Amino acid sequence: MPHIPYKYNLHSLLRNLSQEDYEIAMEFLPEICQVTKRTFIDWIYRKAFVSKDIPSESVQKMCVFFEIETRDFYNSPVCKDKLKNKFKKFKEKHLVSLSTVSQKTT
């Protein structure tokens, strides 16, 4: 079974805390994000292919907590590759539709 990376760096960020801070953060972060602990755990282990995202307000709060930039919260290579692939497909589709319209008008 291939390794599927996490969508967010939340797992690593939490693991870099001291044990005491980790335990407190596991109670504190769901509270400030106004989600259940179960939802928060789902965020930690969410795989890259899952389309559901953490609400941006919660991402901002966690970035402030971890003292990181928003871009460092995401597992960037996965997000970047996925976005580039989507753009490539969109561009190909768009160019095909433009060429079809162009052919019809000539």
Secondary structure in CASP SS format (residue, H / E / C, confidence):
PFRMAT SS
TARGET T0000
AUTHOR 0000-0000-0000
METHOD secondary structure of the structure
MODEL  1
M C 1.00
P C 1.00
H C 1.00
I C 1.00
P C 1.00
Y E 1.00
K C 1.00
Y E 1.00
N C 1.00
L H 1.00
H H 1.00
S H 1.00
L H 1.00
L H 1.00
R H 1.00
N C 1.00
L C 1.00
S C 1.00
Q H 1.00
E H 1.00
D H 1.00
Y H 1.00
E H 1.00
I H 1.00
A H 1.00
M H 1.00
E H 1.00
F H 1.00
L H 1.00
P H 1.00
E H 1.00
I H 1.00
C H 1.00
Q C 1.00
V C 1.00
T C 1.00
K H 1.00
R H 1.00
T H 1.00
F H 1.00
I H 1.00
D H 1.00
W H 1.00
I H 1.00
Y H 1.00
R C 1.00
K E 1.00
A C 1.00
F C 1.00
V C 1.00
S C 1.00
K C 1.00
D C 1.00
I C 1.00
P C 1.00
S H 1.00
E H 1.00
S H 1.00
V H 1.00
Q H 1.00
K H 1.00
M H 1.00
C H 1.00
V H 1.00
F H 1.00
F H 1.00
E C 1.00
I C 1.00
E C 1.00
T H 1.00
R H 1.00
D H 1.00
F H 1.00
Y E 1.00
N C 1.00
S H 1.00
P H 1.00
V H 1.00
C H 1.00
K H 1.00
D H 1.00
K H 1.00
L H 1.00
K H 1.00
N H 1.00
K H 1.00
F H 1.00
K H 1.00
K H 1.00
F H 1.00
K H 1.00
E H 1.00
K H 1.00
H H 1.00
L H 1.00
V H 1.00
S H 1.00
L H 1.00
S H 1.00
T H 1.00
V H 1.00
S H 1.00
Q H 1.00
K H 1.00
T H 1.00
T C 1.00
END
